[in-house]
């Protein structure tokens, strides 16, 4: 388990937020009630663990987490979601419960990791290279939608 100091805990919150944003955007582009929605909390935590690990490796902290490359996150996820989860500094109430549940359920972890891979594949197919690309594109779309109301 990685030592979770103040910077690491803050970085985890940025990664968790990024995972949540990626899943929410994905859910907005697919039919409701799909498998990602059914496993949403687990998929978010798996994505967050992969984003956090890549951000740490790249030396990106805090808001700079948005510069994490989605293809690198996908590769890390494919290489070992269990290792990513075990290293994630998720505190209680911010993913620890889902992390611990998945680490005790290899089949559930495999399913959540596969769904997280689907989420990433969708974003990569849309041309997003980084989390910031996704957020910028989706933020603009949301702004335009609100202006049209």
C-alpha positions as CSV (number, residue, x, y, z in Angstrom):
1,X,0.0,0.0,0.0
2,X,1.3,3.4,-0.9
3,X,1.9,5.9,1.9
4,X,-0.9,8.4,1.8
5,X,0.4,11.8,2.8
6,X,-1.4,15.1,2.4
7,X,-0.3,15.6,-1.3
8,X,-1.1,12.0,-2.1
9,X,-4.6,12.3,-0.5
10,X,-5.3,15.5,-2.5
11,X,-4.0,13.9,-5.6
12,X,-6.3,10.9,-5.0
13,X,-9.3,13.3,-4.8
14,X,-8.4,14.8,-8.2
15,X,-8.0,11.3,-9.6
16,X,-11.4,10.2,-8.2
17,X,-13.0,13.3,-9.6
18,X,-11.4,12.6,-13.0
19,X,-12.7,9.0,-12.9
20,X,-16.2,10.2,-12.0
21,X,-16.2,12.8,-14.8
22,X,-15.0,10.2,-17.4
23,X,-17.8,7.8,-16.3
24,X,-20.5,10.5,-16.3
25,X,-19.6,11.6,-19.7
26,X,-19.6,8.0,-21.0
27,X,-23.0,7.4,-19.4
28,X,-24.3,10.5,-21.2
29,X,-23.3,9.0,-24.6
30,X,-24.7,5.5,-24.2
31,X,-28.2,4.1,-23.6
32,X,-29.3,4.4,-20.0
33,X,-29.1,1.4,-17.7
34,X,-26.1,-0.2,-19.2
35,X,-23.5,-2.3,-17.4
36,X,-21.3,0.8,-16.5
37,X,-24.2,2.4,-14.7
38,X,-24.9,-0.8,-12.7
39,X,-21.2,-0.9,-11.5
40,X,-20.6,2.9,-11.6
41,X,-19.0,3.3,-8.1
42,X,-16.6,0.4,-8.8
43,X,-15.8,1.6,-12.3
44,X,-15.1,5.1,-11.0
45,X,-12.7,3.8,-8.4
46,X,-10.8,1.5,-10.9
47,X,-10.4,4.5,-13.2
48,X,-9.3,6.7,-10.4
49,X,-6.7,4.2,-9.3
50,X,-5.3,4.1,-12.9
51,X,-5.4,7.9,-13.2
52,X,-3.7,8.4,-9.8
53,X,-1.0,5.9,-10.7
54,X,-0.3,7.5,-14.0
55,X,-0.3,11.0,-12.5
56,X,2.1,10.0,-9.8
57,X,4.4,8.4,-12.4
58,X,4.3,11.5,-14.6
59,X,4.9,13.9,-11.6
60,X,1.5,15.5,-12.1
61,X,-0.2,16.7,-8.9
62,X,-3.4,18.5,-8.0
63,X,-5.1,20.2,-11.0
64,X,-2.3,19.0,-13.3
65,X,-3.9,15.6,-13.0
66,X,-6.0,16.7,-15.9
67,X,-3.0,16.4,-18.1
68,X,-2.8,12.6,-17.7
69,X,-2.8,10.9,-21.0
70,X,-5.8,8.6,-21.4
71,X,-3.9,6.1,-23.5
72,X,-1.4,5.7,-20.7
73,X,-4.2,5.2,-18.2
74,X,-5.6,2.5,-20.5
75,X,-2.3,0.7,-20.7
76,X,-1.8,0.8,-16.9
77,X,-5.3,-0.5,-16.4
78,X,-4.6,-3.4,-18.9
79,X,-1.3,-4.2,-17.2
80,X,-2.8,-4.8,-13.7
81,X,-5.9,-3.3,-12.2
82,X,-5.3,-5.2,-8.9
83,X,-1.9,-3.6,-8.4
84,X,-3.3,-0.2,-9.2
85,X,-6.1,-0.6,-6.7
86,X,-3.8,-2.0,-4.0
87,X,-1.6,1.1,-4.3
88,X,-4.4,3.6,-4.4
89,X,-4.5,5.8,-1.2
90,X,-8.3,5.9,-1.1
91,X,-9.6,7.0,2.3
92,X,-12.9,5.9,3.9
93,X,-15.8,7.6,2.0
94,X,-13.6,8.3,-1.0
95,X,-13.3,4.9,-2.6
96,X,-11.8,2.8,0.1
97,X,-14.9,0.6,0.4
98,X,-15.1,-0.1,-3.3
99,X,-11.4,-0.7,-3.5
100,X,-11.4,-3.2,-0.7
101,X,-14.5,-4.9,-2.1
102,X,-12.9,-5.3,-5.5
103,X,-9.6,-6.5,-4.1
104,X,-11.5,-9.3,-2.4
105,X,-13.5,-10.2,-5.5
106,X,-11.3,-11.0,-8.5
107,X,-14.3,-11.6,-10.8
108,X,-15.8,-8.3,-9.8
109,X,-12.5,-6.6,-10.3
110,X,-12.2,-8.1,-13.8
111,X,-15.7,-6.9,-14.7
112,X,-15.1,-3.4,-13.3
113,X,-11.7,-3.1,-15.1
114,X,-13.2,-4.3,-18.3
115,X,-16.0,-1.7,-18.0
116,X,-13.4,1.0,-17.2
117,X,-11.5,0.0,-20.3
118,X,-14.7,0.5,-22.3
119,X,-15.1,4.0,-20.8
120,X,-11.5,4.9,-21.8
121,X,-11.9,3.4,-25.3
122,X,-15.0,5.6,-25.9
123,X,-13.1,8.7,-24.9
124,X,-10.0,7.8,-26.9
125,X,-12.2,7.1,-30.0
126,X,-13.7,10.5,-29.6
127,X,-10.3,12.1,-30.0
128,X,-9.6,12.9,-26.3
129,X,-5.9,12.5,-25.6
130,X,-5.9,13.7,-22.0
131,X,-8.5,14.2,-19.2
132,X,-8.3,17.9,-19.9
133,X,-9.3,17.3,-23.6
134,X,-12.3,15.4,-22.4
135,X,-13.3,18.0,-19.8
136,X,-12.8,20.9,-22.2
137,X,-14.9,19.3,-24.9
138,X,-17.6,18.2,-22.6
139,X,-17.6,21.5,-20.6
140,X,-18.1,23.4,-23.9
141,X,-20.9,21.1,-24.9
142,X,-22.6,21.5,-21.5
143,X,-22.2,25.3,-21.8
144,X,-23.8,25.3,-25.2
145,X,-26.6,23.1,-24.1
146,X,-27.3,25.5,-21.1
147,X,-27.2,28.5,-23.4
148,X,-29.7,26.9,-25.7
149,X,-32.2,26.3,-22.9
